[in-house]
Amino acid sequence: MVPGRLRARRRSAPHRRDPGTVEGIDVLEPWLTRELETVPRYDRFPTVDEINDSLTKLAADRPDITTWRRVGTSRLGEPLWCLTVGDGARHAIVGAMPHPNEPIGGHTVIHLATRLCEDAGLRKATGYTWHLVACLDPDGTRLNEGWFAGPFTKTHYGRHFYRPAGDEQVEWTFPFAYKDAYFDRVMPETLALMRLIDETRPAFLTTLHNSEIGGAFFYLNRPAPGVHGVLQELARRYDVPLYAGEPEHPTVRMLDKAIFRTPDMREVYDYTERLGQDPSLVVAGGASDSYAARYGTLCLTAELPYWMDPAAGDRTPTDTSYRELLRRQAAGLREIAEELSGVLDAIRDDVVSDSPFLRASRFFAPLIAVNAETGEQRAADPGCDRPATIAEVRSALDLVHSHRLRFGGMLLRALEGELAIGNGTPRIRQRAASFAEVYATWCAEAESATPDETIPIGHLVAIQYGSILACAAEAARGAGGDGAGRARSDGDPQVRR
């Protein structure tokens, strides 16, 4: 066996089928597959209070190896909590729910903390001091908790969905300065994560995300070939297809199958500028990976869907041209933008609240229009004269359904919020009723468009958990002696033990 690399053993598991062969990191060989077996089954996602309570109990039970501390405060005044476990020379940060509609990480951070607390061998094998942030956006996460216990249908998800406006998202509000763009309206939640990054100079960082429908894919902030095979196999062993559809932005570069380089906001800015669009409509602040880059940190994002589409990895050509696919998607996005903007324009003079649902709706409606224009311009590229694959067709059309359910659901919640506080003007009542009919049609079309096959939550947590262990090991191996993620020398008892 080549030093520094691994072939994972084939083992049976009650919740997977054919594991295949993994290429990865030597330090994980004895226990990676065993660790995956420790992930329990789940039937719902945890609430903010449940995550905090679980980590609080771990801290109380193991004060000898943990520190439970407040690292910040949310915009609504809620404490942001961090559980530090272990005393390794290098540091790792794991933060749950940077986007509040992405709750897989709630279970993952609890399970990771539990295993670190109960297994000294695991703590020693990783060689890290782990800093686990319970929930990076508790205010926004609470606005999604209406769907965390199911039923796990697209309609129920959309009707209880919330995603903050761009300048209210933790991952979009790190400092950013490039050309005419300058962003420094750092939120308190973002500032808390910034301080933790500066304090620990982590060798490894992951904020726990997930996608919505399709297949699994991963972002790394730099190529890490030694771990690519592990990430791919983690999805395969739980029968989740590796995503082969449209990337989230045209500037995203593929490092390997279903593994992408984390988006660079400077490249997004340049791309938008070349199209003649206003970059300020697309680019807000930076992200945690760009901020942590100063410390040589390896950053991971594991994007895992709630609903699986078996066609998500199908690269078979279709009879649809890629050019026509882009135009169809752009037309669908433009329809959504016009519908949302029409409602917002009609009620502009009547609304009296400044609810997060209204702020988000006002942000996303014009952004969807910009994305439609981008698709129309991309369709003119000569490189689009090729057949679209099955995966590309499904992902492009799924995006339209996703935007309808997500942002239509938020706008309905905004309208219902006005009615709930007694602001039932004729325009608001009429628009709420008519848009509810439009939204019901959108839901029916989305439910019938692709198979509504939910992935067992435990499988999603296992993939995310395994990716954390694999990438943390890769970061430790790759950091060498450059000091990335090593304990600071200032003697801070909260960091260095």
C-alpha positions in Angstrom: 0.0 0.0 0.0 1.3 3.4 -0.9 2.0 5.6 2.2 -0.5 8.4 2.6 -3.3 6.7 0.6 -6.1 4.2 1.3 -8.1 1.5 -0.2 -11.3 1.2 1.9 -12.3 -2.3 2.7 -15.5 -3.8 1.4 -18.0 -4.3 4.3 -21.6 -4.9 4.5 -23.9 -2.3 6.1 -27.6 -2.4 6.9 -28.4 0.8 5.0 -26.2 0.6 1.9 -25.8 -1.8 -0.9 -22.5 -2.1 -2.8 -19.7 0.0 -1.4 -17.1 -0.5 -4.1 -13.5 0.7 -3.7 -12.4 4.1 -2.2 -9.2 5.9 -2.9 -8.4 8.2 0.0 -6.2 8.8 3.0 -4.2 6.2 5.0 -5.2 7.6 8.4 -8.8 6.8 7.8 -8.4 3.2 6.6 -9.0 1.4 10.0 -12.1 3.3 10.9 -13.7 5.3 8.0 -16.2 2.6 7.1 -16.8 1.8 10.8 -17.5 5.4 11.5 -20.2 5.5 8.8 -21.9 2.6 10.5 -22.3 4.7 13.7 -24.7 7.1 12.0 -28.2 6.3 13.2 -31.5 6.5 11.3 -33.5 9.7 11.5 -37.1 10.5 10.6 -36.9 14.4 10.9 -34.4 17.2 11.1 -33.5 18.8 14.4 -34.6 22.3 15.5 -32.2 25.0 16.7 -33.2 24.3 20.3 -32.6 20.5 19.8 -29.1 21.1 18.4 -28.2 23.5 21.3 -29.6 21.1 23.9 -27.7 18.1 22.5 -24.4 19.9 22.4 -25.0 21.5 25.8 -25.5 18.0 27.3 -22.3 16.7 25.7 -20.4 19.7 27.2 -22.0 19.0 30.6 -21.2 15.3 30.5 -17.5 15.7 29.3 -16.1 18.9 30.8 -12.7 17.3 30.7 -12.4 17.4 26.9 -14.9 20.1 25.9 -15.5 23.8 26.1 -19.0 25.2 25.6 -18.9 28.9 24.8 -20.8 31.7 23.2 -19.0 33.0 20.1 -21.5 35.6 18.9 -25.0 36.9 18.8 -27.6 36.7 16.1 -29.4 39.8 14.7 -32.4 39.0 16.8 -30.3 38.6 19.9 -29.9 34.8 20.1 -26.6 33.4 21.4 -24.4 31.6 18.9 -22.8 28.6 20.6 -19.7 26.6 19.8 -18.6 23.3 21.3 -14.8 22.8 21.3 -13.7 19.1 21.6 -10.2 17.7 21.8 -6.7 19.1 22.1 -5.1 18.3 18.8 -2.3 20.6 17.4 -4.4 21.5 14.4 -7.8 23.2 14.3 -11.0 22.4 12.4 -14.2 24.4 12.2 -17.6 22.8 11.4 -20.6 25.2 11.3 -24.2 24.0 10.8 -26.9 25.9 8.9 -25.1 28.8 7.2 -28.2 28.7 5.0 -31.2 28.1 7.1 -33.1 25.9 4.7 -30.3 23.3 4.7 -30.7 21.4 7.9 -28.8 18.1 7.3 -25.9 19.7 9.1 -27.8 19.8 12.3 -27.7 16.1 12.7 -24.2 16.0 11.3 -22.7 18.4 13.9 -24.5 16.5 16.7 -23.2 13.1 15.5 -19.7 14.4 15.0 -19.6 16.0 18.5 -21.0 12.8 20.0 -18.4 10.5 18.4 -15.6 12.8 19.3 -16.7 12.9 22.9 -17.2 9.2 23.3 -14.3 7.8 21.3 -10.8 8.9 22.4 -9.3 6.9 19.5 -11.2 9.0 17.0 -10.0 12.2 18.7 -6.5 11.0 18.6 -6.7 9.7 15.0 -7.9 13.1 13.7 -5.3 15.1 15.5 -7.5 18.1 15.7 -9.0 20.5 18.1 -12.6 20.6 16.8 -14.8 23.8 17.0 -18.4 22.9 16.2 -20.8 25.8 15.8 -24.3 24.7 16.6 -26.2 26.9 14.2 -24.8 29.9 12.2 -28.2 31.4 11.4 -30.7 30.5 14.2 -33.1 33.3 13.3 -33.5 32.1 9.7 -33.5 28.4 10.7 -36.4 28.9 13.0 -38.4 30.2 10.0 -37.8 26.8 8.2 -38.7 24.6 11.1 -42.3 24.2 9.9 -41.1 21.5 7.4 -38.4 19.8 9.4 -40.7 17.1 10.7 -42.3 16.4 7.3 -44.3 15.5 5.4 -41.3 15.6 3.0 -43.1 16.7 -0.1 -42.0 19.5 -2.3 -45.2 21.4 -1.7 -44.9 21.2 2.1 -41.2 22.2 1.8 -42.1 25.2 -0.4 -44.9 26.5 1.9 -42.6 26.6 4.9 -39.4 27.7 3.1 -37.3 30.6 4.0 -34.0 31.8 2.5 -32.6 35.2 3.5 -31.9 38.0 1.0 -28.3 38.0 -0.2 -27.0 40.6 2.2 -28.6 38.7 5.1 -26.9 35.4 4.4 -23.9 34.3 6.5 -22.1 32.8 3.5 -22.6 35.9 1.3 -21.6 38.6 3.8 -17.8 38.2 4.4 -15.8 41.3 3.4 -15.3 41.6 -0.3 -13.5 44.2 -2.5 -12.9 43.8 -6.2 -13.1 46.4 -9.0 -16.2 48.5 -8.2 -17.5 46.0 -5.7 -17.0 46.8 -2.0 -18.8 45.0 0.7 -18.3 45.5 4.5 -21.8 45.2 5.9 -20.8 42.1 7.9 -23.6 40.6 9.9 -23.1 39.7 13.5 -23.3 36.0 12.7 -20.7 36.4 10.0 -18.5 38.3 12.3 -18.7 35.5 14.9 -17.4 33.0 12.3 -14.7 35.5 11.1 -13.4 35.8 14.7 -13.4 32.0 15.1 -11.4 31.6 11.9 -8.9 34.3 12.9 -8.6 32.8 16.4 -8.0 29.3 15.3 -6.4 29.6 11.8 -8.0 26.3 10.9 -6.4 23.6 8.7 -9.9 22.5 7.8 -13.2 24.3 7.6 -16.6 23.2 6.4 -20.0 25.0 6.7 -22.7 22.4 6.3 -24.8 22.9 3.2 -27.1 20.8 1.2 -28.9 21.1 -2.1 -32.5 20.1 -3.0 -33.1 17.6 -5.7 -30.9 15.5 -8.1 -27.5 14.1 -7.1 -24.6 14.7 -4.8 -21.7 17.0 -5.5 -18.9 18.6 -3.6 -17.0 21.9 -3.6 -13.4 22.2 -2.6 -11.5 25.5 -2.5 -8.5 23.8 -4.1 -7.7 20.6 -5.8 -7.2 17.7 -3.4 -6.9 14.6 -5.6 -6.2 12.3 -2.7 -9.7 12.7 -1.4 -11.7 13.0 -4.6 -12.4 9.2 -4.8 -13.5 9.1 -1.2 -16.1 11.8 -1.8 -17.4 10.1 -4.9 -17.6 6.7 -3.2 -19.4 8.2 -0.2 -22.3 9.1 -2.4 -22.2 5.8 -4.3 -22.3 3.6 -1.3 -25.7 5.1 -0.3 -27.0 4.9 -3.9 -27.1 8.7 -4.3 -26.1 9.5 -7.9 -23.2 11.8 -8.6 -24.5 15.0 -10.0 -23.8 15.6 -13.7 -26.2 18.4 -14.4 -25.8 22.2 -14.8 -23.3 23.8 -12.4 -24.7 26.4 -10.1 -22.9 29.2 -12.1 -21.2 29.2 -15.5 -17.8 30.1 -13.9 -17.7 27.0 -11.7 -14.9 24.7 -12.7 -15.0 20.9 -12.4 -12.0 19.3 -10.6 -13.3 15.8 -10.9 -16.6 13.9 -11.4 -19.2 15.7 -9.2 -16.4 17.7 -7.5 -16.0 21.4 -8.3 -13.8 24.3 -7.3 -15.6 26.6 -4.9 -17.1 29.6 -6.8 -14.8 32.7 -6.8 -16.8 35.9 -6.6 -14.2 37.7 -8.6 -14.7 35.4 -11.5 -18.5 35.8 -11.1 -18.0 39.5 -11.2 -15.9 39.4 -14.3 -18.3 37.0 -16.1 -21.3 39.2 -15.3 -19.4 42.3 -16.4 -18.6 40.7 -19.7 -22.3 40.0 -20.3 -23.0 43.7 -19.9 -24.9 43.1 -16.6 -24.6 44.9 -13.4 -22.4 42.8 -11.1 -23.9 44.3 -8.0 -27.1 42.4 -8.7 -25.3 39.1 -8.5 -22.3 39.7 -6.2 -22.7 40.7 -2.6 -20.0 39.8 -0.1 -17.5 37.0 0.1 -17.8 33.6 1.6 -16.1 31.7 4.5 -13.7 29.8 2.2 -12.3 33.0 0.6 -11.8 34.5 4.1 -10.1 31.4 5.4 -7.8 31.2 2.4 -5.3 33.5 4.2 -4.5 30.6 6.6 -4.1 28.0 3.9 -7.3 26.3 5.0 -8.8 23.4 3.1 -12.6 24.1 2.7 -15.3 21.6 1.9 -18.9 22.0 0.9 -20.9 18.8 0.6 -24.1 19.5 -1.5 -26.6 16.7 -0.9 -30.2 16.6 -2.1 -33.4 15.8 -0.1 -35.0 14.3 -3.2 -33.1 11.9 -5.4 -33.4 12.0 -9.2 -31.9 8.8 -10.7 -31.2 10.7 -13.9 -29.0 13.3 -12.1 -25.9 11.4 -13.2 -27.0 10.3 -16.7 -24.7 11.7 -19.3 -26.6 10.2 -22.2 -27.2 12.7 -25.1 -30.8 13.6 -25.8 -32.6 15.0 -28.8 -32.8 18.5 -27.2 -30.0 20.9 -28.1 -28.1 22.5 -25.2 -29.0 25.9 -26.8 -32.7 25.1 -26.7 -32.4 23.8 -23.1 -30.8 27.1 -22.0 -33.6 29.1 -23.7 -36.3 26.9 -22.1 -34.8 27.4 -18.7 -34.4 31.1 -19.2 -38.0 31.4 -20.3 -39.2 29.6 -17.2 -37.0 31.8 -14.9 -38.3 35.0 -16.6 -41.9 33.9 -16.0 -41.2 33.4 -12.3 -39.5 36.8 -12.0 -42.3 38.6 -13.8 -45.0 36.9 -11.6 -43.2 37.7 -8.3 -42.3 41.2 -9.4 -45.9 41.8 -10.5 -47.2 40.9 -7.0 -44.5 43.0 -5.3 -45.2 46.0 -7.4 -49.0 45.7 -6.8 -48.7 45.7 -3.0 -45.7 48.1 -2.7 -47.8 51.0 -1.3 -49.9 48.8 1.0 -47.4 46.7 3.0 -46.6 48.0 6.5 -44.2 45.3 7.7 -40.5 44.8 6.9 -40.7 41.0 7.3 -37.8 38.8 6.3 -40.1 37.2 3.7 -40.7 40.5 2.0 -37.0 41.5 2.1 -36.1 38.1 0.6 -38.8 38.3 -2.1 -37.6 41.8 -3.1 -34.1 40.5 -3.4 -34.7 37.3 -5.3 -37.3 38.5 -7.8 -34.8 40.7 -9.7 -32.0 38.2 -9.3 -34.0 35.5 -11.0 -34.6 38.0 -13.9 -30.8 38.5 -14.1 -30.3 34.7 -14.2 -32.8 34.4 -17.0 -30.9 37.1 -19.0 -27.7 35.2 -18.4 -29.2 32.0 -19.8 -30.4 33.8 -22.9 -27.0 35.2 -23.6 -25.3 31.9 -23.0 -27.6 30.3 -25.6 -26.0 32.5 -28.2 -22.6 30.9 -27.7 -21.5 28.6 -30.6 -20.4 26.0 -28.0 -24.1 25.4 -27.3 -24.5 23.6 -30.6 -24.5 20.1 -29.1 -27.0 17.7 -27.6 -27.9 18.3 -24.0 -27.5 15.2 -21.7 -30.3 13.7 -19.7 -28.8 15.1 -16.5 -28.5 18.6 -18.0 -32.1 18.5 -19.1 -33.4 17.3 -15.7 -31.3 19.7 -13.7 -32.2 22.7 -15.8 -35.9 22.1 -15.6 -35.7 21.1 -11.9 -34.2 24.6 -11.2 -37.3 26.2 -12.6 -39.6 24.1 -10.4 -37.3 24.8 -7.4 -37.4 28.5 -7.9 -41.2 28.5 -8.2 -41.7 26.6 -5.0 -39.0 28.3 -3.0 -39.6 31.9 -3.8 -43.3 31.6 -4.5 -43.7 30.1 -1.1 -41.8 32.9 0.5 -43.9 35.5 -1.2 -47.1 33.8 0.0 -45.7 33.8 3.5 -45.1 37.6 3.1 -48.6 38.2 2.0 -50.1 36.0 4.7 -47.9 37.9 7.2 -49.5 41.1 6.2 -53.0 39.6 6.6 -52.1 38.1 10.0 -51.3 41.5 11.4 -54.6 42.9 10.2 -53.3 44.7 7.1 -55.9 43.2 4.8 -56.2 45.9 2.2 -58.2 45.1 -0.9 -55.0 44.8 -3.0 -53.2 42.5 -0.5 -56.3 40.3 -0.2 -56.8 40.1 -3.9 -53.1 39.4 -4.7 -52.8 36.8 -1.9 -55.8 34.9 -3.3 -54.8 35.1 -7.0 -51.1 34.2 -6.3 -52.2 31.3 -4.1 -53.9 29.8 -7.2 -50.8 30.3 -9.3 -48.6 28.7 -6.6 -50.9 25.7 -6.3 -50.4 25.1 -10.1 -46.7 25.4 -9.7 -46.7 22.9 -6.8 -48.8 20.4 -8.8 -46.4 20.7 -11.8 -43.3 20.3 -9.6 -44.7 17.2 -7.8 -45.3 15.5 -11.1 -42.2 16.6 -12.9 -39.6 14.3 -11.3 -39.8 11.3 -9.0 -40.5 12.4 -5.4 -38.1 9.9 -3.8 -36.7 11.2 -0.5 -33.3 10.0 0.5 -33.1 8.6 4.0 -31.9 11.3 6.3 -29.4 9.0 7.9 -27.8 8.4 4.5 -27.3 12.1 3.9 -25.8 12.6 7.4 -23.4 9.7 6.8 -22.2 11.1 3.5 -21.6 14.5 5.1 -20.0 13.0 8.2 -17.7 10.8 6.1 -16.7 13.8 3.9 -15.7 15.8 7.0 -13.5 13.0 8.3 -11.9 12.4 4.9 -11.2 16.1 4.1 -10.0 16.8 7.6 -7.4 14.0 7.2 -6.5 15.3 3.8 -6.0 18.8 5.2 -3.8 17.5 8.0 -1.7 15.5 5.6 -1.4 18.3 3.1 -0.6 21.1 5.5 2.8 19.7 6.3 4.9 22.1 8.4 3.4 25.3 7.1 1.6 26.0 10.4 -1.9 26.0 9.0 -4.4 25.2 11.7 -1.9 25.0 14.4 -2.6 26.3 17.9 -1.9 29.9 18.4 1.0 30.8 20.8 -1.0 33.5 22.7 -2.0 31.0 25.4 -5.7 31.5 25.0 -7.2 28.7 27.2 -10.3 28.5 24.9 -8.1 27.5 21.9 -4.9 25.9 23.1 -5.2 23.3 25.9 
